[in-house]
């Protein structure tokens, strides 16, 4: 775990300019999310969509759809780019770089579709479980588990250049064969998010709303890029050597 953490920290530090550049799209994505509805906040979205769907107007539905798609596209671009940074650095040859550049649009489109499919599944799961009276905590837990089961899919899409279906299958198989990798990812992610929450709570004692912006920027420019690079390095460990 610590060896991968050190390697990821070095990877992030050495490529910080590119990471910050691509993370701008994550900022765009997260700034758009609050426009969707008050139900999407603090990572607990898609759990009260039953009432939202009943009350939403056609115009609101169109705005919701457009903003959601644009936000997801920005996020897909950022994630695909961050994973590609690790792939290029691990490849360390001109042919590998050219290959990544040539197929990068495919990476974005596949990661984008993956996110849309998972968001749809999350919404349907949230609506369905809420409709049968499941407690909010249970609904949230189910949605988190759904995401964690396929959390390495963007890495598979970019590193292996598989189709979406095969990437999902391979991501599930990877977790099945390497549950330790998932546990390490969850542990590091929990620590980073906890640190951001601590900063937000601390600043919240001083500022009215500015602390939320600081939290968003920390997640966009550090937490998400670092976790994507960390997940990529964890996935690469499945091979005898790191170079692909």
Secondary structure, 3 states (H helix, E strand, C coil): CHHHHHHHHHHHHHCHHHHHHHHHHHHHHHHHHCCCCCCCCCCCCCCCHHHHHHHCCHHHHHHHHHHHHHHHHHHHHHHHHHHHHHHHHHHCCHHHHHHHHHHHHHHHHHHHHHHHHHHHHHHHHHHHHHHCCCCHHHHHHHHHHHHHHCCCHHHHHHHHCCCHHHHHHHHHHHHHHCHHHHHHHHHHHHHHHHHHHHHHHHHHCCCCCHHHHHHHHHHHHHHHHHHHHHHHHHHHCCCCCCCC
